[in-house]
């Protein structure tokens, strides 16, 4: 729950974050709770329906942006058989807006 509170406190002040980012991060938090930890094994096939994102482009763009803005660390696998890894940040690396 702390990750959600910290995330929401930050996004209120961050004009770069839109609904897709919030939806994607919320879906990642859900998987984090189910998998037990801040490091999450994810695949677009599982994550896109949870986040209500249809297209590959918006999904990958939002994931890359959340990574670039310091909300998470995204380690893509580039192999459909191997899940990507995401590490959720409680405080974030990039605090600048």
C-alpha positions as CSV (number, residue, x, y, z in Angstrom):
1,X,0.0,0.0,0.0
2,X,2.9,2.3,0.7
3,X,4.0,2.1,-3.0
4,X,0.5,3.2,-4.1
5,X,0.5,6.1,-1.7
6,X,4.0,7.3,-2.7
7,X,3.1,6.9,-6.4
8,X,-0.1,8.8,-6.2
9,X,1.6,11.6,-4.1
10,X,4.2,11.9,-6.9
11,X,1.9,11.8,-9.9
12,X,-0.3,14.6,-8.6
13,X,2.6,16.9,-9.1
14,X,4.0,15.3,-12.3
15,X,2.4,16.7,-15.5
16,X,4.1,14.0,-17.6
17,X,1.9,11.2,-16.1
18,X,-1.4,10.4,-17.7
19,X,-4.2,7.8,-17.3
20,X,-2.3,5.0,-19.1
21,X,0.7,5.4,-16.7
22,X,-1.6,5.3,-13.7
23,X,-3.4,2.2,-15.0
24,X,-0.2,0.4,-15.9
25,X,1.4,1.2,-12.5
26,X,-1.7,0.0,-10.7
27,X,-1.7,-3.3,-12.6
28,X,2.0,-3.7,-11.7
29,X,1.1,-3.1,-8.0
30,X,-1.5,-5.8,-8.3
31,X,1.0,-8.3,-9.7
32,X,3.5,-7.2,-7.1
33,X,1.0,-8.1,-4.3
34,X,0.3,-11.4,-5.9
35,X,4.0,-12.3,-6.5
36,X,5.1,-10.9,-3.2
37,X,7.7,-8.2,-3.6
38,X,8.7,-5.1,-5.5
39,X,10.3,-7.1,-8.3
40,X,7.7,-8.4,-10.7
41,X,8.0,-10.9,-13.6
42,X,5.6,-9.5,-16.3
43,X,4.5,-10.1,-19.8
44,X,2.6,-7.8,-22.0
45,X,0.0,-10.6,-22.6
46,X,-0.9,-10.6,-18.9
47,X,-0.3,-7.0,-18.1
48,X,-2.2,-5.2,-20.9
49,X,-5.6,-6.6,-20.0
50,X,-5.1,-5.8,-16.4
51,X,-4.2,-2.2,-17.2
52,X,-7.0,-2.0,-19.9
53,X,-4.4,-1.2,-22.6
54,X,-5.2,-2.6,-26.0
55,X,-2.2,-1.7,-28.2
56,X,1.4,-2.7,-28.0
57,X,2.6,0.9,-28.8
58,X,0.8,2.6,-25.9
59,X,1.9,-0.3,-23.5
60,X,5.6,-0.1,-24.4
61,X,5.7,3.7,-24.5
62,X,4.1,4.0,-21.1
63,X,6.4,1.3,-19.6
64,X,9.5,3.0,-21.1
65,X,8.3,6.4,-19.8
66,X,7.6,5.2,-16.3
67,X,11.2,3.8,-16.4
68,X,12.7,7.0,-17.7
69,X,10.8,9.1,-15.1
70,X,12.1,6.9,-12.2
71,X,8.9,5.3,-11.1
72,X,10.2,1.8,-11.9
73,X,13.1,-0.1,-13.4
74,X,12.0,-2.0,-16.6
75,X,14.2,-4.8,-17.8
76,X,12.7,-6.2,-21.0
77,X,13.5,-9.7,-22.0
78,X,12.8,-9.4,-25.8
79,X,11.8,-13.1,-25.8
80,X,8.1,-13.9,-25.6
81,X,8.9,-17.1,-23.7
82,X,10.8,-15.2,-20.9
83,X,8.9,-12.6,-18.8
84,X,10.4,-9.1,-18.5
85,X,11.3,-7.9,-15.0
86,X,10.0,-4.7,-13.4
87,X,11.2,-3.3,-10.1
88,X,8.8,-0.8,-8.5
89,X,10.4,2.2,-6.7
90,X,9.0,3.5,-3.5
91,X,10.7,6.9,-3.6
92,X,11.7,7.0,-7.3
93,X,15.1,7.9,-8.7
94,X,14.2,11.0,-10.7
95,X,12.3,13.4,-8.5
96,X,12.4,16.2,-11.0
97,X,9.3,17.2,-12.8
